[in-house]
Amino acid sequence: MQKLVLDLAERSAWTGAEAALGLAAVGLADIPVWWAAPIALLAASAKAWVAGRLGRKGTASTLPAAKDPATPAF
């Protein structure tokens, strides 16, 4: 159960960070706010790329394998 809560917290934090980055970027660039969504999608894509190289293979998690719920329990 603790791994599930940790996974939910990680996913929520990343989603919030991506949305905040999108809003901050449009605020700094002084462009229409609808650009926040594509910027957040680019941030999510970059996070997935990094997670694919640092996290457990086959997951989008940035958690270490010991804390990743997708890791088998054997």
VEXKOL-337600 format. One line per field, with one value per atom (N, C-alpha, C): x, y, z; residue number from 1; atom name; residue in one letter. Coordinates in nm, 4 decimals. Example, Ala and Ser with C-alpha at 12.3 -4.5 7.8 and 13.67 -1.06 7.14 Angstrom:
u	c(1.3190, 1.2300, 1.3200, 1.2850, 1.3670, 1.2900)
v	c(-0.5690, -0.4500, -0.3300, -0.2250, -0.1060, 0.0030)
w	c(0.7800, 0.7800, 0.7800, 0.7080, 0.7140, 0.7870)
vokol	c(1, 1, 1, 2, 2, 2)
baba	c(N, CA, C, N, CA, C)
lumza	c(A, A, A, S, S, S)
END
This chain:
u	c(0.0822, 0.0000, 0.0869, 0.1996, 0.2872, 0.3470, 0.3788, 0.4336, 0.3306, 0.2037, 0.0980, 0.0846, 0.0855, 0.0749, 0.1948, 0.3132, 0.4331, 0.4245, 0.3733, 0.3569, 0.2559, 0.1431, 0.0427, 0.0995, 0.1773, 0.2382, 0.3374, 0.4170, 0.5143, 0.4442, 0.3420, 0.2700, 0.2015, 0.1404, 0.0734, 0.1731, 0.2868, 0.3887, 0.4428, 0.4692, 0.5194, 0.4150, 0.2888, 0.1836, 0.1712, 0.1752, 0.1692, 0.2889, 0.4066, 0.5277, 0.5233, 0.4737, 0.4637, 0.3637, 0.2502, 0.1501, 0.2061, 0.2734, 0.3313, 0.4391, 0.5190, 0.6220, 0.5580, 0.4497, 0.3796, 0.3245, 0.2626, 0.2078, 0.3184, 0.4267, 0.5379, 0.5988, 0.6109, 0.6690, 0.5836, 0.4525, 0.3681, 0.3668, 0.3785, 0.3845, 0.5120, 0.6238, 0.7517, 0.7633, 0.7071, 0.7173, 0.6098, 0.5135, 0.4036, 0.3307, 0.2941, 0.2178, 0.0835, -0.0141, -0.1453, -0.1362, -0.2243, -0.2194, -0.2460, -0.3110, -0.3375, -0.2082, -0.0985, 0.0315, 0.0823, 0.0239, 0.0683, 0.0502, -0.0569, -0.0818, 0.0259, 0.0594, 0.1676, 0.3027, 0.3285, 0.4545, 0.4565, 0.3440, 0.3345, 0.3501, 0.2958, 0.3129, 0.4594, 0.5290, 0.6724, 0.7490, 0.7111, 0.7759, 0.7483, 0.6257, 0.5915, 0.6703, 0.6879, 0.7655, 0.9116, 0.9661, 1.1043, 1.1196, 1.0230, 1.0267, 1.0224, 0.9386, 0.9291, 1.0601, 1.1251, 1.2543, 1.3582, 1.3635, 1.4587, 1.4267, 1.2990, 1.2586, 1.2920, 1.2833, 1.3172, 1.4645, 1.5461, 1.6896, 1.7340, 1.6631, 1.7026, 1.6171, 1.4890, 1.3965, 1.4001, 1.3084, 1.2983, 1.2537, 1.3177, 1.2860, 1.1387, 1.0720, 0.9333, 0.8309, 0.8758, 0.7816, 0.8143, 0.7250, 0.7512, 0.7893, 0.8256, 0.8552, 0.9974, 1.0142, 1.1475, 1.1889, 1.1045, 1.1370, 1.2418, 1.3251, 1.4163, 1.3382, 1.3964, 1.3272, 1.2711, 1.3406, 1.2941, 1.1646, 1.1362, 1.0151, 0.9100, 0.9417, 0.8492, 0.7474, 0.6164, 0.5152, 0.5175, 0.5774, 0.5819, 0.6911, 0.7764, 0.8829, 0.8254, 0.8513, 0.8029, 0.8557, 0.7773, 0.8092, 0.8961, 0.9597, 1.0418, 1.1745)
v	c(-0.1200, 0.0000, 0.1267, 0.1206, 0.2360, 0.2689, 0.1648, 0.1890, 0.2572, 0.2184, 0.2803, 0.4282, 0.4598, 0.5991, 0.6792, 0.6194, 0.6867, 0.7097, 0.6112, 0.6249, 0.7345, 0.7371, 0.8418, 0.9799, 0.9892, 1.1179, 1.1616, 1.0671, 1.1013, 1.1509, 1.0777, 1.1172, 1.2520, 1.2752, 1.4032, 1.5182, 1.4950, 1.6004, 1.6346, 1.5320, 1.5590, 1.6333, 1.5925, 1.6602, 1.8058, 1.8303, 1.9673, 2.0501, 1.9894, 2.0606, 2.0942, 2.0018, 2.0268, 2.1385, 2.1374, 2.2431, 2.3786, 2.3795, 2.5047, 2.5577, 2.4677, 2.5092, 2.5717, 2.5110, 2.5664, 2.7053, 2.7222, 2.8534, 2.9565, 2.9150, 3.0079, 3.0511, 2.9582, 2.9906, 3.0911, 3.0708, 3.1667, 3.3020, 3.3015, 3.4284, 3.5055, 3.4337, 3.4987, 3.5423, 3.4626, 3.4944, 3.5925, 3.6193, 3.7106, 3.6674, 3.5387, 3.4822, 3.4330, 3.4063, 3.3624, 3.2357, 3.2277, 3.1193, 2.9821, 2.9747, 2.8433, 2.7729, 2.8468, 2.7847, 2.7013, 2.7189, 2.6428, 2.4927, 2.4520, 2.3087, 2.2441, 2.3003, 2.2384, 2.2402, 2.3447, 2.3507, 2.2427, 2.2224, 2.1167, 1.9789, 1.9611, 1.8336, 1.8094, 1.9136, 1.9001, 1.8636, 1.9239, 1.8905, 1.7454, 1.6991, 1.5595, 1.4643, 1.5010, 1.4185, 1.4125, 1.5249, 1.5288, 1.4450, 1.4519, 1.3720, 1.2240, 1.1852, 1.0443, 0.9964, 1.0826, 1.0460, 1.0228, 1.1146, 1.1011, 0.9775, 0.9560, 0.8401, 0.7100, 0.7092, 0.5900, 0.5546, 0.6528, 0.6272, 0.6090, 0.6717, 0.6646, 0.5690, 0.5611, 0.4803, 0.3338, 0.2577, 0.1152, 0.0961, 0.0052, -0.0208, -0.0597, -0.0044, -0.0381, 0.0401, 0.1322, 0.2156, 0.3615, 0.4489, 0.5921, 0.6528, 0.5675, 0.6130, 0.6631, 0.7663, 0.8141, 0.7625, 0.6785, 0.6191, 0.5105, 0.4874, 0.3740, 0.2429, 0.1367, 0.0088, -0.0425, -0.0198, -0.0691, -0.0029, 0.1165, 0.1888, 0.1941, 0.1418, 0.1443, 0.0323, 0.0623, -0.0418, -0.1415, -0.1048, -0.1956, -0.3024, -0.2878, -0.3840, -0.5088, -0.6276, -0.7513, -0.7646, -0.8275, -0.8353, -0.9547, -1.0242, -1.1380, -1.0955)
w	c(0.0000, 0.0000, 0.0000, 0.0743, 0.0817, -0.0552, -0.1337, -0.2686, -0.3573, -0.3434, -0.4233, -0.3886, -0.2599, -0.2165, -0.2671, -0.2600, -0.3099, -0.4605, -0.5334, -0.6779, -0.7109, -0.6399, -0.6626, -0.6318, -0.5243, -0.4890, -0.5964, -0.6466, -0.7514, -0.8771, -0.9205, -1.0422, -1.0260, -0.9091, -0.8832, -0.8804, -0.8175, -0.8101, -0.9489, -1.0312, -1.1667, -1.2502, -1.2396, -1.3162, -1.2734, -1.1438, -1.0932, -1.1380, -1.1348, -1.1771, -1.3255, -1.4058, -1.5502, -1.5791, -1.5098, -1.5291, -1.4838, -1.3700, -1.3193, -1.4138, -1.4683, -1.5641, -1.6885, -1.7357, -1.8515, -1.8242, -1.7066, -1.6715, -1.6489, -1.5866, -1.5653, -1.6982, -1.7907, -1.9212, -1.9974, -1.9964, -2.0694, -1.9994, -1.8678, -1.7951, -1.8266, -1.8294, -1.8585, -2.0043, -2.0938, -2.2364, -2.2821, -2.1931, -2.2246, -2.3526, -2.3557, -2.4673, -2.4136, -2.5015, -2.4547, -2.3690, -2.2699, -2.1714, -2.2331, -2.3487, -2.4079, -2.4461, -2.4575, -2.4867, -2.3683, -2.2505, -2.1327, -2.1541, -2.2211, -2.2429, -2.3303, -2.4469, -2.5248, -2.4521, -2.3763, -2.3012, -2.1938, -2.1260, -2.0242, -2.0883, -2.2091, -2.2787, -2.3155, -2.3555, -2.3829, -2.2561, -2.1437, -2.0163, -1.9786, -2.0019, -1.9723, -2.0608, -2.1856, -2.2771, -2.2342, -2.1932, -2.1461, -2.0194, -1.9295, -1.8070, -1.8410, -1.9352, -1.9750, -2.0361, -2.1142, -2.1739, -2.0648, -1.9679, -1.8573, -1.7737, -1.7439, -1.6639, -1.7349, -1.8661, -1.9423, -1.9343, -1.9039, -1.8929, -1.7484, -1.6524, -1.5121, -1.4299, -1.4620, -1.3835, -1.4223, -1.3663, -1.3953, -1.5389, -1.6118, -1.7524, -1.7677, -1.8669, -1.8957, -1.8164, -1.7314, -1.6562, -1.6848, -1.6467, -1.6616, -1.5276, -1.4332, -1.2983, -1.2861, -1.2064, -1.1733, -1.0356, -0.9760, -0.8465, -0.8638, -0.7625, -0.7703, -0.7695, -0.8238, -0.8382, -0.7060, -0.5955, -0.4649, -0.4210, -0.4675, -0.4274, -0.5370, -0.6533, -0.7668, -0.7550, -0.7567, -0.7458, -0.8622, -0.9743, -1.0893, -1.0731, -0.9724, -0.9497, -0.8839, -0.9391, -0.8758, -0.7326, -0.6471, -0.5041, -0.4670, -0.5610, -0.5200, -0.4772)
vokol	c(1, 1, 1, 2, 2, 2, 3, 3, 3, 4, 4, 4, 5, 5, 5, 6, 6, 6, 7, 7, 7, 8, 8, 8, 9, 9, 9, 10, 10, 10, 11, 11, 11, 12, 12, 12, 13, 13, 13, 14, 14, 14, 15, 15, 15, 16, 16, 16, 17, 17, 17, 18, 18, 18, 19, 19, 19, 20, 20, 20, 21, 21, 21, 22, 22, 22, 23, 23, 23, 24, 24, 24, 25, 25, 25, 26, 26, 26, 27, 27, 27, 28, 28, 28, 29, 29, 29, 30, 30, 30, 31, 31, 31, 32, 32, 32, 33, 33, 33, 34, 34, 34, 35, 35, 35, 36, 36, 36, 37, 37, 37, 38, 38, 38, 39, 39, 39, 40, 40, 40, 41, 41, 41, 42, 42, 42, 43, 43, 43, 44, 44, 44, 45, 45, 45, 46, 46, 46, 47, 47, 47, 48, 48, 48, 49, 49, 49, 50, 50, 50, 51, 51, 51, 52, 52, 52, 53, 53, 53, 54, 54, 54, 55, 55, 55, 56, 56, 56, 57, 57, 57, 58, 58, 58, 59, 59, 59, 60, 60, 60, 61, 61, 61, 62, 62, 62, 63, 63, 63, 64, 64, 64, 65, 65, 65, 66, 66, 66, 67, 67, 67, 68, 68, 68, 69, 69, 69, 70, 70, 70, 71, 71, 71, 72, 72, 72, 73, 73, 73, 74, 74, 74)
baba	c(N, CA, C, N, CA, C, N, CA, C, N, CA, C, N, CA, C, N, CA, C, N, CA, C, N, CA, C, N, CA, C, N, CA, C, N, CA, C, N, CA, C, N, CA, C, N, CA, C, N, CA, C, N, CA, C, N, CA, C, N, CA, C, N, CA, C, N, CA, C, N, CA, C, N, CA, C, N, CA, C, N, CA, C, N, CA, C, N, CA, C, N, CA, C, N, CA, C, N, CA, C, N, CA, C, N, CA, C, N, CA, C, N, CA, C, N, CA, C, N, CA, C, N, CA, C, N, CA, C, N, CA, C, N, CA, C, N, CA, C, N, CA, C, N, CA, C, N, CA, C, N, CA, C, N, CA, C, N, CA, C, N, CA, C, N, CA, C, N, CA, C, N, CA, C, N, CA, C, N, CA, C, N, CA, C, N, CA, C, N, CA, C, N, CA, C, N, CA, C, N, CA, C, N, CA, C, N, CA, C, N, CA, C, N, CA, C, N, CA, C, N, CA, C, N, CA, C, N, CA, C, N, CA, C, N, CA, C, N, CA, C, N, CA, C, N, CA, C, N, CA, C, N, CA, C, N, CA, C)
lumza	c(M, M, M, Q, Q, Q, K, K, K, L, L, L, V, V, V, L, L, L, D, D, D, L, L, L, A, A, A, E, E, E, R, R, R, S, S, S, A, A, A, W, W, W, T, T, T, G, G, G, A, A, A, E, E, E, A, A, A, A, A, A, L, L, L, G, G, G, L, L, L, A, A, A, A, A, A, V, V, V, G, G, G, L, L, L, A, A, A, D, D, D, I, I, I, P, P, P, V, V, V, W, W, W, W, W, W, A, A, A, A, A, A, P, P, P, I, I, I, A, A, A, L, L, L, L, L, L, A, A, A, A, A, A, S, S, S, A, A, A, K, K, K, A, A, A, W, W, W, V, V, V, A, A, A, G, G, G, R, R, R, L, L, L, G, G, G, R, R, R, K, K, K, G, G, G, T, T, T, A, A, A, S, S, S, T, T, T, L, L, L, P, P, P, A, A, A, A, A, A, K, K, K, D, D, D, P, P, P, A, A, A, T, T, T, P, P, P, A, A, A, F, F, F)
END
